[in-house]
Amino acid sequence: MSDTLLRSLDLIEPGDLVHYHGSITDRHGLYLAVPCTCRWCLAADHAGVGSPRYVLLDPYGEEDAELKVVAFHVRRRSIKRSDASA
């Protein structure tokens, strides 16, 4: 699928840079989004209930070159694909 099409549809691919604007206001910012693979989110995806959920990773963390998890189970409506990931 072309990157232009993904941008036009505002689809989020694993590893995309996203803006978080959800209910946890002190976590608003830019993060990497990857699909949440916890058993509840996988079960909901399999059953077709709700939309996919994501784990947000801090790409700017300074600890041991590991990405720090910022939030789990983030709803699709709480993130927007960043223009910077184009």
All heavy atoms as an XYZ file, in Angstrom:
671
protein
N       0.854     -1.170      0.000
C       0.000      0.000      0.000
C       0.903      1.238      0.000
O       1.865      1.308      0.752
C      -0.892     -0.027      1.241
C      -1.971      1.018      1.233
S      -3.085      0.896      2.642
C      -4.139     -0.439      2.152
N       0.593      2.213     -0.824
C       1.468      3.376     -0.940
C       1.374      4.264      0.295
O       0.343      4.349      0.956
C       1.118      4.181     -2.186
O       0.005      4.999     -1.948
N       2.478      4.941      0.590
C       2.524      5.830      1.748
C       1.549      6.986      1.582
O       0.950      7.449      2.546
C       3.952      6.338      1.959
C       4.117      6.986      3.302
O       3.709      6.350      4.305
O       4.617      8.118      3.364
N       1.357      7.461      0.360
C       0.419      8.552      0.105
C      -0.999      8.122      0.455
O      -1.746      8.886      1.061
C       0.489      8.978     -1.377
O       1.829      9.316     -1.684
C      -0.418     10.153     -1.651
N      -1.352      6.903      0.092
C      -2.677      6.396      0.426
C      -2.852      6.255      1.927
O      -3.883      6.622      2.479
C      -2.919      5.047     -0.259
C      -4.285      4.398     -0.008
C      -5.410      5.319     -0.455
C      -4.369      3.073     -0.714
N      -1.832      5.744      2.625
C      -1.907      5.630      4.086
C      -2.105      6.992      4.724
O      -2.899      7.145      5.657
C      -0.642      4.974      4.647
C      -0.458      3.500      4.366
C       0.898      3.028      4.882
C      -1.567      2.692      4.983
N      -1.374      7.996      4.246
C      -1.524      9.350      4.798
C      -2.915      9.885      4.542
O      -3.521     10.499      5.411
C      -0.479     10.285      4.208
C       0.852     10.191      4.881
C       1.711     11.368      4.492
N       1.855     11.463      3.042
C       2.895     11.011      2.368
N       3.891     10.466      2.991
N       2.943     11.122      1.071
N      -3.455      9.679      3.345
C      -4.769     10.220      3.015
C      -5.869      9.554      3.839
O      -6.863     10.185      4.165
C      -5.055     10.086      1.519
O      -5.225      8.730      1.165
N      -5.686      8.288      4.172
C      -6.668      7.579      4.986
C      -6.416      7.756      6.481
O      -7.217      7.332      7.296
C      -6.644      6.084      4.652
C      -7.063      5.699      3.251
C      -6.844      4.206      3.028
C      -8.507      6.074      3.001
N      -5.291      8.371      6.840
C      -4.871      8.571      8.229
C      -4.734      7.229      8.956
O      -5.039      7.115     10.131
C      -5.837      9.495      8.973
C      -5.229     10.042     10.247
O      -3.989     10.213     10.298
O      -5.979     10.288     11.207
N      -4.292      6.190      8.217
C      -4.060      4.890      8.819
C      -2.746      4.905      9.589
O      -1.820      5.619      9.227
C      -4.006      3.799      7.749
C      -5.287      3.569      6.961
C      -5.053      2.517      5.890
C      -6.420      3.150      7.883
N      -2.679      4.124     10.638
C      -1.473      4.069     11.449
C      -0.844      2.693     11.301
O      -1.466      1.678     11.580
C      -1.788      4.364     12.920
C      -2.279      5.812     13.028
C      -0.572      4.139     13.794
C      -2.743      6.210     14.384
N       0.391      2.698     10.822
C       1.179      1.486     10.678
C       2.041      1.319     11.925
O       2.391      2.317     12.567
C       2.087      1.609      9.450
C       1.340      1.608      8.136
C       0.941      0.217      7.725
O       1.796     -0.688      7.734
O      -0.233      0.035      7.404
N       2.415      0.093     12.292
C       3.310     -0.091     13.441
C       4.601      0.704     13.262
O       5.228      0.666     12.206
C       3.598     -1.594     13.430
C       2.403     -2.188     12.760
C       1.993     -1.176     11.719
N       4.953      1.469     14.282
C       6.162      2.271     14.243
C       5.968      3.686     13.738
O       6.919      4.451     13.677
N       4.737      4.063     13.380
C       4.475      5.434     12.944
C       4.599      6.400     14.114
O       4.275      6.080     15.255
C       3.068      5.578     12.368
C       2.974      5.178     10.912
O       4.028      4.953     10.288
O       1.845      5.091     10.404
N       5.025      7.602     13.802
C       5.079      8.680     14.780
C       3.690      9.294     14.859
O       3.098      9.648     13.835
C       6.108      9.724     14.332
C       6.537     10.771     15.330
C       7.180     10.115     16.561
C       7.525     11.720     14.693
N       3.144      9.392     16.077
C       1.786      9.893     16.261
C       1.751     10.981     17.334
O       2.614     11.050     18.203
C       0.809      8.760     16.668
C       0.693      7.723     15.575
C       1.206      8.130     17.985
N       0.722     11.823     17.249
C       0.428     12.805     18.292
C      -0.604     12.174     19.209
O      -1.666     11.736     18.742
C      -0.200     14.073     17.703
C       0.737     14.928     16.947
N       1.573     15.812     17.551
C       0.957     15.044     15.621
C       2.271     16.448     16.637
N       1.929     15.982     15.450
N      -0.316     12.120     20.507
C      -1.306     11.636     21.479
C      -2.037     12.849     22.030
O      -1.432     13.809     22.486
C      -0.628     10.861     22.616
C      -1.594     10.498     23.717
C      -2.562      9.530     23.506
C      -1.558     11.138     24.941
C      -3.473      9.207     24.494
C      -2.452     10.810     25.942
C      -3.410      9.843     25.709
O      -4.320      9.531     26.688
N      -3.374     12.813     21.984
C      -4.190     13.917     22.484
C      -5.355     13.376     23.315
O      -6.432     13.959     23.352
C      -4.700     14.790     21.331
C      -5.407     14.004     20.257
N      -6.713     13.608     20.344
C      -4.954     13.511     19.084
C      -7.056     12.929     19.270
N      -5.990     12.852     18.478
N      -5.111     12.273     23.999
C      -6.154     11.616     24.777
C      -6.378     12.223     26.147
O      -5.967     13.349     26.430
N      -7.003     11.448     27.011
C      -7.435     11.947     28.317
C      -6.312     12.123     29.330
O      -6.481     12.843     30.308
C      -8.504     11.015     28.891
O      -7.965      9.719     29.052
N      -5.159     11.510     29.115
C      -4.023     11.669     30.045
C      -3.227     12.884     29.569
O      -2.290     12.768     28.791
C      -3.146     10.406     30.092
C      -3.993      9.171     30.372
C      -2.054     10.555     31.147
C      -3.243      7.870     30.223
N      -3.606     14.066     30.052
C      -3.058     15.309     29.498
C      -1.563     15.476     29.723
O      -0.898     16.104     28.905
C      -3.802     16.534     30.066
O      -3.722     16.515     31.494
C      -5.258     16.529     29.638
N      -1.016     14.927     30.794
C       0.424     15.078     31.011
C       1.250     14.201     30.074
O       2.473     14.300     30.048
C       0.806     14.828     32.466
C       0.546     13.403     32.917
O      -0.413     12.782     32.419
O       1.297     12.920     33.782
N       0.607     13.367     29.283
C       1.304     12.514     28.309
C       1.115     12.993     26.874
O       1.535     12.327     25.932
C       0.802     11.067     28.409
C       0.973     10.434     29.767
C       2.430     10.097     30.009
N       2.681      9.687     31.368
C       2.756      8.437     31.790
N       2.595      7.459     30.942
N       3.001      8.175     33.056
N       0.463     14.123     26.654
C       0.282     14.620     25.292
C       1.644     14.854     24.654
O       2.555     15.380     25.295
C      -0.510     15.928     25.302
C      -1.956     15.729     25.570
N      -2.858     16.765     25.534
C      -2.687     14.627     25.884
C      -4.071     16.317     25.809
N      -3.986     15.008     26.023
N       1.797     14.437     23.401
C       3.061     14.628     22.709
C       3.229     13.674     21.545
O       2.272     13.042     21.100
N       4.465     13.555     21.063
C       4.807     12.689     19.937
C       5.374     11.372     20.430
O       6.287     11.356     21.261
C       5.855     13.354     19.051
C       5.384     14.475     18.150
C       6.571     15.152     17.491
C       4.429     13.959     17.106
N       4.848     10.277     19.892
C       5.289      8.948     20.292
C       5.261      8.012     19.103
O       4.619      8.290     18.085
C       4.375      8.380     21.387
C       4.341      9.225     22.620
C       3.254     10.037     22.894
C       5.410      9.220     23.511
C       3.230     10.824     24.033
C       5.386     10.006     24.652
C       4.295     10.806     24.903
O       4.293     11.596     26.018
N       5.923      6.875     19.240
C       5.813      5.795     18.268
C       4.637      4.916     18.680
O       4.494      4.581     19.858
C       7.082      4.955     18.242
C       8.338      5.644     17.745
C       9.539      4.712     17.897
C       8.187      6.063     16.305
N       3.816      4.533     17.729
C       2.657      3.688     18.017
C       2.884      2.282     17.467
O       3.299      2.119     16.323
C       1.395      4.281     17.402
N       2.622      1.289     18.299
C       2.652     -0.108     17.871
C       1.371     -0.768     18.387
O       0.840     -0.355     19.412
C       3.900     -0.863     18.388
C       5.166     -0.301     17.773
C       3.990     -0.826     19.881
N       0.847     -1.754     17.688
C      -0.377     -2.410     18.149
C      -0.200     -3.007     19.548
O       0.844     -3.574     19.863
C      -0.613     -3.520     17.119
C       0.116     -3.061     15.908
C       1.313     -2.304     16.409
N      -1.221     -2.849     20.374
C      -1.200     -3.431     21.711
C      -1.460     -4.930     21.583
O      -2.416     -5.354     20.939
C      -2.263     -2.783     22.596
S      -2.149     -3.285     24.322
N      -0.598     -5.728     22.186
C      -0.718     -7.180     22.059
C      -1.083     -7.848     23.381
O      -0.847     -9.045     23.553
C       0.599     -7.780     21.533
O       1.659     -7.402     22.414
C       0.898     -7.300     20.126
N      -1.691     -7.085     24.297
C      -2.138     -7.719     25.534
C      -3.335     -8.617     25.229
O      -3.970     -8.496     24.180
C      -2.495     -6.670     26.593
S      -4.070     -5.851     26.309
N      -3.639     -9.516     26.114
C      -4.694    -10.502     25.814
C      -6.062     -9.857     25.650
O      -6.886    -10.321     24.876
C      -4.717    -11.604     26.860
C      -5.057    -11.146     28.241
C      -5.043    -12.309     29.202
N      -5.242    -11.844     30.553
C      -5.490    -12.619     31.567
N      -5.555    -13.915     31.382
N      -5.656    -12.117     32.754
N      -6.339     -8.753     26.356
C      -7.649     -8.104     26.242
C      -7.799     -7.423     24.895
O      -8.839     -7.532     24.255
C      -7.850     -7.098     27.371
C      -7.936     -7.765     28.689
C      -8.999     -8.469     29.202
C      -6.911     -7.853     29.684
N      -8.690     -8.973     30.435
C      -7.417     -8.604     30.763
C      -5.619     -7.359     29.761
C      -6.676     -8.872     31.895
C      -4.881     -7.626     30.897
C      -5.406     -8.372     31.945
N      -6.759     -6.721     24.467
C      -6.822     -6.043     23.171
C      -6.857     -7.040     22.017
O      -7.592     -6.847     21.051
C      -5.650     -5.073     23.026
S      -5.761     -3.653     24.137
N      -6.080     -8.117     22.120
C      -6.111     -9.144     21.081
C      -7.475     -9.816     21.009
O      -7.993    -10.083     19.919
C      -5.024    -10.187     21.325
C      -3.589     -9.730     21.071
C      -2.609    -10.838     21.442
C      -3.395     -9.316     19.625
N      -8.080    -10.085     22.160
C      -9.414    -10.701     22.191
C     -10.451     -9.759     21.577
O     -11.320    -10.199     20.817
C      -9.794    -11.067     23.615
N     -10.371     -8.475     21.884
C     -11.308     -7.502     21.319
C     -11.130     -7.393     19.813
O     -12.109     -7.327     19.071
C     -11.125     -6.144     21.985
N      -9.883     -7.373     19.343
C      -9.617     -7.329     17.906
C     -10.180     -8.567     17.215
O     -10.807     -8.479     16.165
C      -8.120     -7.242     17.621
C      -7.539     -5.870     17.899
O      -8.321     -4.920     18.104
O      -6.306     -5.758     17.912
N      -9.952     -9.742     17.823
C     -10.424    -10.997     17.245
C     -11.950    -11.041     17.180
O     -12.524    -11.539     16.213
C      -9.895    -12.185     18.038
C     -10.259    -13.505     17.469
N      -9.758    -13.964     16.269
C     -11.104    -14.474     17.914
C     -10.280    -15.148     16.005
N     -11.094    -15.480     16.988
N     -12.606    -10.498     18.209
C     -14.068    -10.501     18.253
C     -14.673     -9.377     17.419
O     -15.881     -9.346     17.208
C     -14.534    -10.379     19.702
N     -13.835     -8.441     16.966
C     -14.343     -7.324     16.171
C     -15.021     -6.257     17.007
O     -15.822     -5.480     16.499
N     -14.711     -6.220     18.293
C     -15.311     -5.244     19.191
C     -14.405     -4.020     19.273
O     -13.239     -4.128     19.619
C     -15.486     -5.837     20.617
C     -16.066     -4.810     21.557
C     -16.324     -7.087     20.555
N     -14.933     -2.856     18.948
C     -14.148     -1.632     19.048
C     -13.087     -1.520     17.977
O     -13.044     -2.285     17.019
N     -12.219     -0.545     18.160
C     -11.146     -0.313     17.196
C      -9.832     -0.816     17.766
O      -9.718     -1.040     18.967
C     -11.052      1.178     16.872
O     -10.687      1.906     18.019
N      -8.821     -0.964     16.922
C      -7.529     -1.429     17.424
C      -6.974     -0.471     18.474
O      -7.234      0.724     18.442
C      -6.626     -1.415     16.190
C      -7.516     -1.269     15.030
C      -8.795     -0.700     15.505
N      -6.216     -1.011     19.406
C      -5.584     -0.189     20.431
C      -4.081     -0.271     20.267
O      -3.555     -1.208     19.677
C      -6.008     -0.659     21.809
C      -7.524     -0.579     21.956
C      -7.910     -0.130     23.278
N      -9.361     -0.040     23.367
C      -9.958      0.409     24.426
N      -9.248      0.785     25.467
N     -11.251      0.484     24.471
N      -3.407      0.726     20.806
C      -1.973      0.869     20.587
C      -1.213      1.031     21.896
O      -1.772      1.439     22.907
C      -1.697      2.099     19.710
C      -2.283      1.976     18.335
C      -3.581      2.387     18.074
C      -1.553      1.417     17.302
C      -4.135      2.255     16.814
C      -2.095      1.280     16.035
C      -3.382      1.702     15.800
O      -3.925      1.565     14.555
N       0.073      0.718     21.835
C       1.032      1.022     22.891
C       1.850      2.186     22.359
O       2.273      2.181     21.202
C       1.965     -0.183     23.181
C       3.065      0.197     24.155
C       1.161     -1.358     23.703
N       2.055      3.202     23.203
C       2.850      4.350     22.802
C       4.234      4.254     23.419
O       4.374      4.003     24.613
C       2.173      5.652     23.234
C       0.792      5.901     22.653
C       0.251      7.242     23.130
C       0.807      5.836     21.144
N       5.243      4.440     22.577
C       6.638      4.357     23.004
C       7.303      5.709     22.829
O       7.070      6.401     21.833
C       7.380      3.322     22.154
C       6.778      1.922     22.125
C       7.462      1.081     21.071
C       6.897      1.281     23.484
N       8.140      6.089     23.788
C       8.846      7.360     23.732
C      10.127      7.196     22.920
O      11.077      6.570     23.381
C       9.176      7.834     25.148
C       9.852      9.186     25.183
O      10.015      9.800     24.119
O      10.199      9.630     26.284
N      10.182      7.771     21.716
C      11.386      7.616     20.884
C      12.536      8.499     21.340
O      13.646      8.374     20.858
C      10.910      8.037     19.493
C       9.833      9.016     19.764
C       9.155      8.533     21.032
N      12.262      9.394     22.272
C      13.267     10.349     22.712
C      13.838     10.018     24.081
O      14.558     10.807     24.660
C      12.683     11.764     22.733
C      12.040     12.120     21.422
C      10.659     12.192     21.304
C      12.802     12.334     20.289
C      10.066     12.493     20.097
C      12.210     12.630     19.073
C      10.841     12.714     18.990
O      10.249     12.996     17.799
N      13.491      8.857     24.611
C      14.002      8.449     25.916
C      15.515      8.332     25.911
O      16.125      7.959     24.911
N      16.112      8.634     27.028
C      17.572      8.621     27.111
C      18.099      7.470     27.951
O      19.221      7.508     28.425
C      18.043      9.950     27.710
C      17.637     11.129     26.872
C      18.045     12.452     27.497
O      18.877     12.447     28.415
O      17.506     13.473     27.077
N      17.308      6.455     28.160
C      17.714      5.353     29.026
C      18.137      4.133     28.225
O      17.322      3.499     27.584
C      16.561      4.958     29.951
C      16.135      6.067     30.890
C      14.967      5.646     31.750
O      14.747      4.429     31.906
O      14.277      6.519     32.256
N      19.400      3.785     28.245
C      19.937      2.525     27.728
C      19.453      2.131     26.338
O      19.302      0.956     26.045
C      19.628      1.386     28.703
C      20.189      1.638     30.081
O      21.227      2.317     30.175
O      19.579      1.166     31.050
N      19.158      3.081     25.501
C      18.749      2.832     24.112
C      17.501      1.954     24.002
O      17.241      1.373     22.969
C      19.891      2.220     23.313
N      16.708      1.852     25.063
C      15.444      1.117     25.009
C      14.308      2.122     24.903
O      14.371      3.200     25.487
C      15.254      0.265     26.259
C      16.137     -0.948     26.301
C      15.788     -1.861     27.467
O      14.638     -1.809     27.937
O      16.658     -2.599     27.895
N      13.278      1.760     24.174
C      12.118      2.625     24.071
C      11.263      2.466     25.320
O      10.908      1.356     25.704
C      11.305      2.285     22.828
C      12.013      2.526     21.499
C      11.152      2.033     20.356
C      12.337      3.983     21.325
N      10.930      3.566     25.933
C      10.133      3.558     27.154
C       8.647      3.542     26.800
O       8.184      4.332     25.980
C      10.450      4.799     27.972
C       9.659      4.911     29.239
C      10.000      6.191     29.965
C       9.086      6.365     31.149
N       9.261      7.688     31.759
N       7.897      2.644     27.414
C       6.452      2.583     27.203
C       5.815      3.729     27.968
O       6.052      3.911     29.165
C       5.868      1.234     27.667
C       4.360      1.248     27.572
C       6.444      0.096     26.842
N       5.012      4.514     27.268
C       4.350      5.674     27.863
C       2.906      5.358     28.214
O       2.410      5.802     29.240
C       4.413      6.869     26.887
C       3.662      8.059     27.429
C       5.851      7.220     26.596
N       2.230      4.586     27.366
C       0.817      4.266     27.604
C       0.452      2.960     26.904
O       0.963      2.661     25.829
C      -0.066      5.400     27.107
N      -0.445      2.220     27.532
C      -0.995      0.983     26.973
C      -2.460      1.206     26.601
O      -3.108      2.115     27.122
C      -0.968     -0.154     28.006
C       0.402     -0.644     28.353
C       1.051     -0.174     29.478
C       1.040     -1.570     27.557
C       2.303     -0.632     29.821
C       2.297     -2.043     27.884
C       2.930     -1.564     29.022
N      -3.000      0.360     25.752
C      -4.432      0.311     25.418
C      -4.964      1.644     24.895
O      -6.094      2.021     25.159
C      -5.280     -0.122     26.621
C      -4.696     -1.179     27.463
N      -4.427     -2.439     26.995
C      -4.305     -1.161     28.765
C      -3.905     -3.161     27.982
N      -3.817     -2.407     29.049
N      -4.160      2.388     24.137
C      -4.561      3.703     23.643
C      -5.530      3.527     22.481
O      -5.251      2.809     21.518
C      -3.326      4.517     23.199
C      -3.747      5.847     22.585
C      -2.396      4.718     24.372
N      -6.650      4.196     22.576
C      -7.666      4.111     21.520
C      -7.226      4.881     20.285
O      -6.521      5.878     20.362
C      -8.979      4.690     22.026
C      -9.583      3.845     23.092
C     -10.914      4.389     23.514
N     -11.507      3.429     24.427
C     -12.176      3.757     25.486
N     -12.385      5.016     25.788
N     -12.681      2.816     26.268
N      -7.687      4.429     19.156
C      -7.342      5.047     17.872
C      -7.766      6.511     17.840
O      -7.085      7.361     17.287
C      -8.002      4.251     16.738
C      -7.862      4.867     15.360
C      -6.394      4.980     14.968
N      -6.248      5.628     13.694
C      -6.084      6.929     13.509
N      -6.077      7.740     14.534
N      -5.939      7.432     12.311
N      -8.884      6.834     18.432
C      -9.379      8.209     18.393
C      -8.530      9.161     19.246
O      -8.689     10.370     19.158
C     -10.840      8.269     18.824
C     -11.054      7.911     20.265
C     -12.521      7.985     20.624
N     -12.700      7.622     22.015
C     -13.748      7.021     22.495
N     -14.738      6.712     21.679
N     -13.842      6.735     23.761
N      -7.642      8.613     20.072
C      -6.793      9.442     20.927
C      -5.438      9.770     20.304
O      -4.634     10.472     20.901
C      -6.541      8.735     22.266
O      -7.738      8.563     22.964
N      -5.204      9.273     19.087
C      -3.938      9.548     18.415
C      -4.198      9.981     16.972
O      -5.216      9.634     16.382
C      -2.975      8.339     18.445
C      -3.617      7.099     17.828
C      -2.477      8.076     19.839
C      -2.704      5.878     17.780
N      -3.256     10.758     16.461
C      -3.323     11.203     15.062
C      -1.952     11.017     14.452
O      -0.947     11.351     15.061
C      -3.703     12.683     15.005
C      -3.789     13.225     13.604
C      -4.157     14.706     13.632
C      -4.286     15.201     12.221
N      -3.140     15.969     11.796
N      -1.909     10.466     13.269
C      -0.637     10.246     12.574
C       0.057     11.576     12.359
O      -0.535     12.536     11.875
C      -0.889      9.560     11.236
C       0.342      9.045     10.558
C      -0.063      8.137      9.417
N       1.066      7.386      8.946
C       1.727      7.679      7.838
N       1.348      8.694      7.094
N       2.750      6.951      7.476
N       1.312     11.653     12.710
C       2.082     12.890     12.592
C       2.502     13.126     11.157
O       2.820     12.191     10.429
C       3.320     12.797     13.483
O       4.177     13.882     13.227
N       2.537     14.380     10.771
C       3.033     14.744      9.442
C       4.522     14.457      9.339
O       5.050     14.276      8.246
C       2.771     16.219      9.164
C       1.288     16.516      9.050
O       0.517     15.603      8.693
O       0.891     17.664      9.322
N       5.205     14.414     10.473
C       6.640     14.149     10.488
C       6.975     12.719     10.063
O       8.102     12.443      9.692
C       7.208     14.410     11.880
N       6.015     11.806     10.119
C       6.292     10.420      9.749
C       6.172     10.196      8.245
O       6.320      9.097      7.772
C       5.373      9.457     10.506
O       4.021      9.714     10.207
N       5.912     11.251      7.516
C       5.771     11.141      6.066
C       7.097     10.981      5.379
O       8.117     11.318      5.810
C       5.069     12.370      5.509
